[in-house]
Amino acid sequence: MKILFVLEHYHPYIGGAERLFTQLTRTLAGKGYTVTVITTLHDPSLPALEEEHGVRIIRLRCWNRYLFTFLSLPKVFRQARHCDFIHTTTYNAALPAWIAGKLLNKKVVVTFHEVWAKLWFKLPFIKWWERMLFYYYEQFILQCRFDRYVAVSGYTNKSLQQVGIPAHKLITIYNGIDYDVFRAYRSKSPKIFTYTYLGRLGISKGLDLLLPAARQFSLKYPKSKLQLILPKYPRALYKRISNWIRELELEDHIMLFHNLPRAQLYETMCQSSCIVIPSYSEGFCFAAAETMALEIPIISSQRGALGEVVSGRYIAMEAMTSTALTEALIKAKNGRWREKPFKRFPHDRSVEQYLEMYESL
């Protein structure tokens, strides 16, 4: 079976969607499938064409993912001629994949991570015209009828049905975690209260709540520390966050990390009193699933799929405000955790479900 993946970002880009497709494509290649990925050349130091773990990767020289929507179409069209079907994901990659599928009569699977709908108008760090553009583009993609929709959580499945996607075209496949990887790590709660944020720089991740909360918390507990594990892209948002840290006088409170290798990332996480996930929405959240696998407590907004995914010891924010996050941090400092049974999302089961779906196509 030959599968073409059309993805706006791919490894080594940092993000949950990228983790999903890196794991999935490598596993498929290992099982003998012919796998090609078309994506953006987000880092100029990366090769435009390479084969990695059996996956053929074609990186297009687009300076951002929005141009990829249009500039990728000729390459997608040529590669799609030789595949059995196309697998894509929201948002920017979905349109060229859908167009190629229609023109070549190829079936197209789309993985939806989230449906934001009116949430676009509530998120920080974007201008009013960007809100309008993203909202209507999402609505347009929802009108493009794909052959199969993969929702990465029950929450996303429900959201898709609410906007009119037929239930018979939908399947829920949770993102998978390889739990064997985490056996080598042990959570070591530090003597100084240390809370950690990790993940991509995104407008929905709650950084606008985290930094003011860190300021309030640092004044009450001056010896505490925040480990902030971020990439340096998108550059404009990273610059804005860096300036904000200086304005809030948080340089001595924050330990800043970038692009940690996976082993070092887990070691750094294990040196945390808790992990903080203040997102406005999550379709799944690899950070939460991996934190649970490391048996580290979580402070969570519980928005989107977080209420569905988060387990073990946790504290839920009472509201989407920096004050509510500060109060949650104080509860964590004082050990006032709630607890619910541990949930597992095994990688093998996720791959099995994808394979069953592919065979059904």
PyMOL commands that set and color helices and strands:
alter all, ss='L'
color gray80, all
select helices_A, chain A and resi 16-30+65-71+73-80+94-104+117-121+128-143+154-162+167-169+179-184+207-220+235-247+262-270+286-293+306-309+322-333+347-360
alter helices_A, ss='H'
color red, helices_A
select strands_A, chain A and resi 2-6+34-40+49-52+55-60+85-89+107-112+148-151+170-172+194-198+225-229+254-257+274-277+298-300+312-316+338-340
alter strands_A, ss='S'
color yellow, strands_A
deselect
rebuild
show_as cartoon
